[in-house]
Amino acid sequence: STHRQALAALLFFYGKVLCTDLPWLQEIGRPRPSRRLPVVLTPDEVVRILGFLEGEHRLFAQLLYGTGMRISEGLQLRVKDLDFDHGTIIVRE
């Protein structure tokens, strides 16, 4: 971010204020923002975590893990969102 901001300031200063074209400045590489990789649990870790839970909490955690739902989506579920005949769940935003 700081590198991009400094480069943009230089381009503006030379181009608009000094009216000087610096084509080589356009060719300076811009750093790509790094992407953090998500933390992924192993199947054994998931089993261990679920083993600490009981009852409704375990059921809810299994539902979220098995479907990939977010916590907020799971909390918004209603009985009418479950279709047992077709084995589907309607997930609302």
N, C-alpha and C positions, 0 to 999 in steps of 0.2 A: 504494500500500500504506500509506504513512504517513498519507495523507489519510483513507483508510477506517478505519484504526486510531484516529485522533484522533476521528473522528465517532462510532465505536462507543463509545469511552471517554466522550464527552460524553453520549451517549444513556443509557449505563449509570449514570453519575454522577447525572444529573438524574432519571432514572426510578426507579432502585432505591435510591440513597442519600438523595436529597433528596425523593423521592416527589413530584416535580413533573413534570407532563406538559407537554412543549413540542412541540405539534403542528407548528410551523413548522420545527423541527429535522429532522423526518422528511422534509420536502420539499427539503432541501438536496441538490443533485445530487451524485452520486458519479462520480468520473472513471472512464472506461472504460480498462482496460489497453490499451496500444498493441500492435498486432500487427506483428511484423516480417515484411516480405515476403521470401519465399525468393529467393535469387540464382539466376537462370536463365541458362544459357549459350545463346548463339545457336548455330544449326547450324554456322556457320563455326568458332566457338570449339571445338566438340566435335570437328570434323574435325582441327583443328590439334593438339588435345591427343592424340587417338588417333594422329596422325602421329608423335608422339614415342615411342610405345610399339611394341614388337616382340614377336613370338611369343606365348607364353602370356599375357603381361601384356596385350597388345593384345586378344587373344581374350576374356579375362576382362572387361576394361573395356567391350568392345562388348556382351558378354552382359548386364552390369549395366545399361548405358545403354539397350539395346534392350528389355529386359524390365521395367526399373524396379525390379529387385531391390536390396535392401540388400547391403552387402558381406558381412555375417554370413550372409545367406541364400545368397549365391553360394558362400561358403566351405563351406557344409554340403551342397552338391549332390553327389550320387553318380550313377554311371552309371545305376543303376536308376530314378532320378528323371526320366530323359529318355525320352520316348515319341516316337520318330522317325516311327512310322506315323501318329500323330495330330498331330504337330507341337506337342506340349505338354511343359511342364516342371512337375514337382510341386515346389512351394516349401514348405519346412518352416520352422516358427517356430524 
